[in-house]
């Protein structure tokens, strides 16, 4: 594993790897080197089979962001773990050839020593023995349970290069290693510790019983200025002791307006770099939204708490395969720098906003092949109303900030699917109201392509909006359905008169259902011959699932293997099956 560290001006590019991605940085000695054409190609070492990556972003806004950001940045994605890649780059008159390795899968990480833990551990268990250059210190929790008994935390981590490993789930998806009964946190990672893997843990029953404040309680929480290289995978984080506030009304039913506040699934305060968060189930606790006084909801699923910042937020990070539901605000609050941040193949349900990108100050952030189902904006904590059109809906993406200087990182939004369920007593749909909307603060560099955008029937719905109505945003080649209302855009220099020339207006017809597929099937592909199928624009090869010249719009190609999410994803797969190694999905490229 390698961290970019201080990215100083250099003749050669800098690379930062994860399991499935490689970040690229290059600082030219002279700004004139930013001109000219690019060619970014990659190949498995020795294979001779070259693929194209998307061009790197040239960030010329050093006067606004700082001189250190005057650089080329971008990522290569959908790579195989534990593999060496040749990378061939031409930028203007400069040519580079490098061989870079992706991370080996965690099954192959070297173990220095094992600390076995068994039986019920009461109070706070402290992880204090570090690994070293020879390998990781493995804490084997497969025979243990943790009862906080009112202490702040079940487990505190005060060590580098450690693995916390529970038992894999049984056939019913149950995890034997449980953490419960803590006053604030399931796991708390203290500041300054690097290289931490947490897997196969069931974390619940954390936090205060009742709170009106946003106090950073959560299932996995890291201190301010936490370390680098964290991997959280195959955990179930659910059912806190109390619940977050609902929107707009306090728990005492006074009329004071208030933002949701309370427990969150994963909280990373001003995080470091090089994280992977994959195949976790993050569930606030219940989907009975008509009995909010007894159900549990998270404030956010994953949050960095960074907002308008050039230094906070994720960098060189992959977030994929997660199932996030029952959240009052954001499934993922990814605000901050968003520097080579890659978010793909996640499923969100019963949330207000799926992805908060307010702001992306550095970029690029890649958001592709994600799927969203129901959206909720609840006005009262103890509402007893059945699901109805009166319950507000949020946006798939929230972006922009009051300070426009921190809203100028590129965001690429490709091949996502927004579902719209019009059953269950609603006529306007249970899904998101807007696709990408900035609450009138301004966003400048959004690129939307090949998405299925199903929005409910509300006159103010937006496919894309930025408060500055800036020419630098673009939206095209999307399958758009708005239940009879006009598809509105305030984004691209044309205000509401903007009309993408290659969008298709039609109700999506999926293989397993019209409008909304059978979600449990994991198949979100469009039917052969239906609107949007094989009518997308060809993007860089690294984003494609196959070699077809006519990709489908949306998150899946017809004939692709079903998608699975959360801590039980691909549990039944056997090792060595092409696209997978053990349970770890690489990517189904149909090749």
N, C-alpha and C positions, 0 to 999 in steps of 0.2 A: 504494500500500500504506500502511496506517496501523496504528500501534501504539497501544494504549490508554494506555500510560504510567501515571502515577500516577492512579488512579481516585478522585478526590476528590468530596465531596458537591457535587452540582450540580443545577440545575433540569431539565436535559435529559439524556437517556440518552447513553451512549458506545457507539460501534459499532466493531468490528474485523473486517475482511474477510479472506477467502481467495478462492480461485477459485470455490468452490462453497458457501461458508457465510458467515454473518454472526453474530458474537457480539454480545450486547446486555448492557449493564450500566446499572443505575440505582440511585442512592443517594438515597432520600427524605430530606427534611429532618427529618421527624418519623416515628418508628416506627409511629405510627397509620396512616400512609399505606400500610402493608403490607396493610391490610385491604381488603376489597372484591373484586369480580370483575375478571377480566382478559379482554381481547380483543387478541390479537396477530395482525395480518393483514399480508399482503405481496402486492405485485403488480408485474410488470414495468412500468416507468414508462410511463404513457400507455395501457396495455392495458385497464385497467378490469376485469381478471380477477383477483379477489382470492382468495387461499388462506389457510388457517388454519395458524398455527404453534402449537406446544405452549406452554402457559403458562410464564412464567419462574418460576424457583425464588426464593422469598424466604428468605434465610439470616438467621435471627434469633439464631444462636449466637455473637454477638460476645464474650460473656464467655469462651468457650472458644477461639475462633479469633482474636480481635482485632477492634477496632471497624471496621477497613477492610473487613472481610468482611460487614458488615451491609448487604446490598444485594440487589437483584434481579439474577439472572443467567440466561442461557439462550441458545439458538442458533436460527437459521433455517438449514435444510439443504437439500440437493438443488437448489441454485441454478445458474444458468448463468454461466459466466465472462464477464468483460467486459461486464456488464449492469447497468444502473441499476434499482434497486428502490425503490418507495414502500413505506414501513413505517408502518403505522397502529396505534398502541398506546393502549389504555385500561387503566389500572391504578387501580382505585377511582375517585376523582373527577378523576384526572389523565389528560389526553389529549395524545399527541404524534404528530406527522407529520414524517417525515424521508425524504430521498432518499439512498440509500447505493449505492455501486458495488462490485461484486465485482472481483477482480483480473482483468486481461486475461491470456489464455493466453500462455505464455512465447514462443511464436512471434512475438508482437506486442510484446515488450519492446524498448525503444529501445536500440540499441547505440551507445555513444560511439566506441569504437575496437576493433580486433581485433588480438590478438597471435597470429599463426600459429606453431604448433610442429609440427615434423615429424621423422621418424627416431626412433631409439631414444635415450631420455634415461636416462642411467645415474646412479645415486645419488639425491639428493633434488632435485627441481625445486621452486622457490619461486615461488608466485604473489604478486606484490608490488605490482602496479599496480592502483590502485582506479579504479572508475568515479566518477561524480559526479552532480550534479543533472540533467545533460543526458543521461545514459544509463549503461548497463553497460559494463564492460570485458570483452569476450569473449575467452577463451582457447580457440582453435580447436585441439583435439587430434585431429581426425579423421584426420590423417596421422601420428600419433605413437604410440609405445609407451613404457612406462616400466619399467625394470629397476632394482630397488632395490640389487642387488649387496651386500646385507647392511646397508645403511644403515637407520636406524630407520623411515624414511618414504619412500614414493614421491613424494608431493606434500605440501607444506606451504602453507597459505593464510594470508597476512598482508596481507589487503586487504579493503576493503568493496566492495560492489556489483559482484561479478564473476560471470561465467558460465564454468564448465568444461564444455565440450561435446565429446563424442566423436562418432564416426560412428554413424548408426543401424544396427540389426542387418540382416544379410543375410537372404535368404529362409529360411535354416536357423536363424535366431535368433542367429548369432554376431556378437559385437561386435568391431570391429577395434582399438579403443583399449584396450589391456590394461595393467594395473598388476600387477606381480608381484615377488617376491623381496625384499620389505622385512622388516626385523627385527621391527617392531611394528605399523605402521599402513600401510594403503593411502593414505589421505588424512587429514591431521591439520589441524584448523582451530584456530588459536590464539585465545585469549580476546579478546573485545571487538570482533570484526568482524561486521558485519551484512550482510544482503541477499546471500546466496550461493546460486547455482543450480548443481547438479551433475547431469549427465545423460549417458546412453549410454556409461558406462564399465564395463569388465569388470575386477573387482578380485579377485585371488586370491593365494595364496602368501605371505600376510602372517603375522607372528607367530613366536614361538619354535617350535622343532621339538618341544619336550617341556616341559610345565610342570605343576606341581601347584598353581599359585596363580591367583587372579583378578586379572589385571593390566591390565584395560581395553584389551587389544589388540583391534583390530578393522579392518574394511574401511574405514569412515568413522568417525572419532573426533573429537569436539570437546572442547576443554579445559574445565575447570571454569569455570562462569559464562560460558558461551559466548553469542554474540550473538543477535540477533533476525532473523526472516525468512530461514529456510533452506528451500530446495526441493530435495529429492532425488527424482529420477524416472528410470525406465527404465534403472536400473543393474543389473548382475548381480554380486552379492557372494557368493563361494563358495570352498570348498576351501582353508582356511587351511593353513599349513605343518604345524602340529601339530593337536592336537584338544583339546577340552575334556575335563575329567574326567567320568567317568560318576558317577551318584549312588552314594553310600554306600561305595564302595571306591576306594582310591588306585590309582595305576597300578602300584605295587609289590605290589598284592594284599594289603596289610596290612588288618586288619579295622577300622581307624579310620573312623568315620563322617565323611563330608565332603560338602559341597554342590558341585555342578559349578562348575568354574572354568576359565577359558581364553578363547580368542578368541570374539568376538561380531561379528555383522554390522555393526550401527550402534550406536555408543556416544555418547550425548549427556549429558555430566556436568553436572547441575544446569542444564538448558537454559534458554534465554530464552523468548520468546513468538513465536507466529505462524509455525509451521512447516507444511509440506506434505510428506509422505512417501508417494509413490504409485507404483504399477506398478514396483516393484523385485522382482527375484528374489533371495531371501536363502536360500542353501542351504549347510548345513554341509559337504556334499561327497559324501555317499553314502547310499543307502538300504539297504545290506546290513548290517542290524543284527546278523547272526550272525557277523560278522567284524570286531568293533570294534577289534581291534588294528591293522588296516590302514586302516580307514575314518576319515573326518574328521567331526566334529560341532561345531557351535557351542554355546557355553554358552547364550546367548540370541540371538534374531534381532535385536530392537531393544530397547535398554535406556536408561533415564534415570538409573539408580542413585540415585534420590531417596528411596525408601521413605517413612518416616513424617515428612512435611514439609509445611508450609503454603506454602512458597516454591519448592521444587524440583518437578520434573516438568513436564509439558506444559500450556500454556495457549493457547487460540485456535488450535488445531492440528487438521489433517485428516490421517488415515492411511487410505489406501484402495487397493484394487487390487493389494496386494502378495501374492506367493507366498512363504511362509516354511515351510521344512521341514528336517528332520534337525538337531534342536536337543535337547540334553539337558535343558534346563529350560524357560524361557518363550519362546514365539514372540515375544510382545511384553511386556516388563516396563514397564508404564505407571504405576508407583507414584509417588505424590506428590500434588500438588494436583488434577490432573485437571480443570482449570478451563476449561469450554467446550472439552473434548477430544472429538473426533468420529472414531470408528473404524468403518469400514463397508466391506463388499464385499471382504474379504480372505479368503485361503484358507490354512489351516494344515494341516500333515501331518507325521507322525513327530516330534511334540513331546510333552513331558510336560504342560505347561500351555499353553493357547492364549493367554490374556490374564490377566496379573497386574495386579490393581487393589488392591494392598496397600501403601498405602491409597489412597483417594480422599478427601482432606481438605477440599477446597473444592467441587469439582464445578460444574456437572453434567458427567458423562461420558456420552456417547451411544454405545452399542455395538449396531449393527444391521446386519442382512443380511450377516453373516459366515458362513463355512462352515468346518467342521473335519472332518478325516478321521481318520487313525490317531493314537493316543496311545501313548507309550512311557515307562516308568520303568525304566531299566536299572540293575541292582544291581552288575554287575561290568564292569570296563574291558575285560577280554579274554574275555568270555563267548562261547562257541561254540554256545550253545543256539539252536535254531531258534525262530522266532516261536511263542509258546505262551501259554496262559492264565497261566503262572507269571510272565510279564513284567507288572509293574504298570502301571496306567493312571492318568493324572492327571485334573484337572478342566478343564473348558472355561474357567471363570473362577475365579481365586483372589482373594479379597478379605478385608478386615479387617486389623487390626493389634492388637498387645498394648495399646497406648494407644488407648482408644476415642475420645478427642478427635479423632484424625486419621482416623476412620472414619465421618465424618458428612457427606460430600458425596453428593449424589444420583447414582445410576447407573441409566440407563435401558437395558434389555436387550430389544430388540425384533427379531422376525423373523430370528433366527439359526437355522442348521441344523447340528446335530451328527449326523454320519453314524456308522453302526455296521456294520462289515464282519464278518460271522460266517464268512467263508471262510478258507482258508489255514491250516487245522489248529487253529483255535480254536473254542470253543463259547460263550465269554462275550463275544466281540466284540473288535475291535481299536481301537475308538474310546474316547472319554473315559469314565471311571468315574463322575464327578460333573459336574453342570452348573455350579452356582455354590456354592462352598464356601469357608469362611473359616478352616479349621484351628483352630476354637474360640476365636478372638480377638475376634470381635464385629464386625458390620457392621449399619448401621442404616437406610439409605435406598436399598434396591434395589427396582426395579420390573421384573418379568419378564412379558412379554406376547408372544403369537403366535410362540413359538419351537417348532422341532422338536427335542425332547430325546430322543435315543436313547442309552441308557446300557447298559453291559454287565451281565451277570448276577452281581452281587456283592451280598451281603446288606447291606453298609454303604453302598451308593450313595446319594447325596443329589441330589435335584433342586435344592433350595435349602437352605442352612444358614447361620446366623450364631450364634456362640457365646453371644450374649445372648438368643437367641430373642425378638427384639424385635418389637413390634407394628407398627413403622413399615415393615417390609418387606412386599411383596406379590408374589404369584405366581399367575397365572391365565391362562386362554385359551391353553394350550400343548398341543401334541400330544406325549404322553409315552409312550415305549416302554422297558420295563426288562427285556425277555426273561424275563418270568414272575415276577420279584422284585417286592416291594412298592416303590412310589415313595415315598421318604422325604423329609420336610421337617422341619427344625429352624430355623424362620425367622420365624414370623409370629404369635407369641403362643400357638400351639397345640402346640408341640413336635411329636412324631411323629403326633399326632392331627390336625394341620392337613390339610385336604383342599380344594383349590381346587374351586369349584363348577362351573367351566366348562372344566376341562381335558378332553381327550379321550385315552383310553388305547387306543392302536392302533399297529400296525406301519406305518410310513410307506410309501406306495406312490408312487414317483416316476414321472415320464413315461418315464425310460430305465432303470428297474430297481426292484425291490422291496427295501427296506431300505437299499440303497446304490446310487445311480444310476451310470451310466457317467460317471465323473468327467471323462474327457477330452472329453466332449460339451459341457461347460459349462452343461448344463441340469439344474438342481436343483429343478425345479418338481414339485409333486404332480400326480398324474393327476386329470383331471376326474372329479368325483364321489367321489373317495377321501376317507378320513378326514382332516380338517384343511383340505381344499380349500374355500375360501369359507366357513369357519366361524370365522375370527379376529375379534377385536374391532376396531372402527374406531378408529384412533388419529388424531392430528393429521394434517391433509392432507399436511404436508410429508414424512411418512414413507411415504406411499403411492405405489405404482407406477402406479396408475390410479385412476379415479373410482368403482370398484365399491364398493358399500356393504358388501360381505362379502369382506374380504381373505383370502387364503390364509395359513395358518401357514407359517413358514419363510422362507428367504431370497429366494425367487423366486415370482412369479405365473405361472400357466399362460399360455403365449403370449408371455411376455416374451423378448426377445432373449437369446441365450446370454451368460454371463459369461466374461470372460477375465482372467487375472491375470499379474503378473510383467512382465519387461522386454520381452516380445514381444506384450503385450496389444494387440489391435485393430490389429496391424501391417498387416493387409490391407484395412482400411477406407479408403475414399476420402474426402477432405475434403468437408465440406458436407452430410453425410448426416443431417441432423436432430439426432440426439442427440450427434453428435461434431463436432469441428472439428479436422481433421488426425487425429492418433492420440489426442487427449485426450478420453476419455469424459466427458460431462457427466452424464447419467443417462438411462436408458431408462425413461421414464414412460408409454410406450404412449399418448401423447396427440398 
